[in-house]
Amino acid sequence: VLVVDDSPINRKLMRVHLQGWIIEEAENGLQGLNMARDAAIPYHAILMDINMPVMNGLDASQAIRRLPVYQRTPILGVSANAMNADDRWMECGMTA
């Protein structure tokens, strides 16, 4: 599972909830995109923060969806602004 979030605390929290899974972490959307693209074995799921520096989660998700091996991979949006979700989340290719 690839966890993409600029907050070390949020990444730690996701690691705790995903105990038993192999977790790799990225600190921004561009790093997450590069890790997804360069992975020897595609990730089974991606947890993506929305608001990050360098490249936000919406743009990163859209770019990851353009990679053939990730067209059906679950990309789950995680954000402190979850209650303010809008259609952009699904339009960029996030699963939820």
Buried (B, 14 or more C-beta within 10 A) or exposed (E): BBBBBBBEEBBEBBBEEBEEEEBBBBBBBBBBBBBBBEBEEBBEBBBBBBBBEBBBBBBBBBBBBEBEEBEEBBBBBBBEEEEEBEEEBEEBBBBE
